[in-house]
Amino acid sequence: MADLAREAALMRRVAEGDRQALAAIIEAHQERVWAVAYRYTQRRADADDISQEAFIRLWNAAGRWEPAARLSTWLYRVVVNLCLDFRRKQAHAPVALSGEGNEPAICDVAELESQETTARVQRAIAALPERQRMAVILHRFEGMSYREISQATGWGEAAIESLLSRAYAALRTQLADLQSLM
Amino acid sequence: MVHVTDMQMQDHLQGVLPADQELAFAAHLGECAECRRRFATWEGLWASLGRWGAPATPGDLKAKILTALPAQPAEKKGRSWLRAMRVAAALLLAAGLGHGVGRMLWRPPATTPPDAQAAAESLHLDDPTTATMLLAALEAPEGGSQ
């Protein structure tokens, strides 16, 4: 309750055009907002754009803010929608993978293998259908429960269970050899 | 035998399985080879996915966002506009009510023909009503009322 009250007070200041208040909110939430956008789009520039748009929406909507839910839930919802819309707009664009090819050359074999493993995981997640991908990102990487995912996405918990079940089954197949090596 | 569900396995791996269920979870895995096999698969997948570590947020993200912000929140601007509309609506309402009440309370003065003022001036009278009465008397049929 104290958190809700503190967030409501911050949002009232944001609604009055207080940039310091928004800066405090950005600091508190930017990592998770950006991480979701990045894991979904797998492009840093796209994650920047989505994060920026999410906080601009918060800035513009602060006047209508009602402290019924956590600010983080609201932000997750905006980011999820922006990601899904973004992918629809970019339907024909190729997905960039493995650090977007701008990393310096690596000579260490172990490091190279580690990067290749990460790239495999990224590719497997990128290959999932949109909603399955988002559900896995929120569940496995953001550590959200089914209920929290439901609040952030607006999808029912049964639908989330089904999405995750299919997504993890696909990932198990895709990454089967990695698992046997571990 | 009631087996452990996939969701319970996921919750255990996320560290969010309630403490009372953790005991039952561990006890069941101790006696059920099938669930141990399933759980080993989940553990493997969880660890594989965990190889994709947390990406580093760009250091200049906050600055970029603050630079891109409109000068004022759209809602604030909207609310100013809304306030102005509300004031205008209140003024219109007040004017309308005033007009309506005025019409209800207003009693027209004694009818004064349009030419009463001209008649008063031509007869050098200050009061158009007197002129109206004189005109009426002049126009009345001779012999008074019938």
Interface residues (C-beta under 8 A of the other chain):
Chain A: V14 A15 E16 G17 R19 L22 A23 I26 E27 Q30 E31 W34 A35 Y38 R39 R44 A47 D48 S51 Q52 F55 I56 W59 N60 A61 A62 G63 R64 S114 T117 T118 V121 Q122 I125 V136 H139 R140 F141 G143 S145 Y146 E161 L164 S165 Y168 L171 R172 L175 L178 Q179 S180 M182
Chain B: D6 M7 Q10 D11 Q14 V16 T41 G44 L45 W46 A47 S48 L49 R51 W52 G53 A54 P55 T57 P58 L61 K62 K64 I65 L66 A68 L69 P70 A71 Q72 P73 A74 E75 K76 G78 R79
